[in-house]
Structures are given as C-alpha cells and as structure tokens.
C-alpha cells in the first residue's frame, strides 16, 4: 500500500518517531494519521538510510528508515492531512 499527495507523488506511510514511541508504535500511529487505517505488523523487513538536502532549511539530513510488512486492518478514522490519498498498488507495479 502506498499513499499519495494530491501532487501525484507516491510514498509509503511513515514519519518521525516521538521520544516515547517504539518503532512499531510510530508505524501504527503514522499509518492511522496518513491513511486512516489500522495495521497489524507482521515482520521487520530492514533498514535504509537516505541523505538529502533541504532547500527550505539549507541543511543536509540523514533519514533513517525502518521497513515492516503489515496486514491492512479496518479504517478507524479519516486521514489527518486532507492532501493524502490512499492508493492500492499491484505487487508487480
């Protein structure tokens, strides 16, 4: 599952971890916020690091990603950000 902003860019649900959260708690919270759906975490897939430059802040950052395989649950709310749209993708695509 991916979701997109109305500008057409696709990305996986996720975001920044809060001080009190585990990676799993963060994932569940971010998926609910961005898609409105609850998820069941099945297993950990791996980690990936991405270095990027922010033109807004004129600084370089390291984004450390944690990736999990999940089963989709029920819709529990509307997404918090109204420019996010849930879009299901075929595994081959």
N, C-alpha and C positions, 0 to 999 in steps of 0.2 A: 504494500500500500504506500502510495505517495500522496502528497497533497500539494496544491499549487496556490500561488498568489494570483490574483487576477491579471498580473502582468505576464502570465504564461510560464513562469519559471517553476520547475518541479523540484521538490526536495523531500527528503524523509523527515517525519516528525522528530522533533528533539529540541534541545536548548540547554541553557546554563543550569548547572546544579546549584542548589541552595546549600548553605552550610550544614543544615540539619538533615539533609537527604542522603540516602544511598543512591547508587546509580540506578537501581531498579525503581525506587520511589520517584526519582526525577523523570525517568522514562514514562512511567504511568501518568504523572501529572502533566507533562508536556503533551502527550498524545491526547489526553482529555481536553486540554486547553486548545490545541490546534485542530483537532478533528471532531471533538465531542464524543469520542468513543472510548470505552474502557478496553484494556487489553490484558491478556494472560501471557506473561513472559515464559517462553518455552526453554530457550537456552542462549548462552552468550556465544556470539559469532567471532568477535575480535575487536581490535583497536586500530585506529588510523589517526595519523597526525596530519594537519594541513596548516601550512604557513601562509598567511595572507596579509595584504596591506590595506588598511582602512584609509580611504581618502578623506572621510569625514573627520577622523581624529589624527590624520597624518602620522600614523604609527603602524608598526608591524606587530602581528599577533600570532600565537600558536593556538590552534583549535585542536583539542584532543577529543576524538570521538570514540564512543563505546557503542557497539552494534549488537543487537539482540534479535532473535527470531521470536515472533509473537503470534498468538492467535487473536483475531479480532473478536471483541465482545459486543455488547449492546451499546447503542447510542444512549448516553446518560445526560447530555446537555448539548446546546448549540456551541460551536467553536467561539472562543472569546474574541478572537480577531476576525472581523467580518470580511477581510480580504482573503481569508484562507478557504480553499475549496477542496474537499476530499475527492480524490480521483483514483479509482482502482485501475491497476495495470496488469496486463497479462505477464506471466513469469518470463516469457521469451522476449518481452519488449522492454 
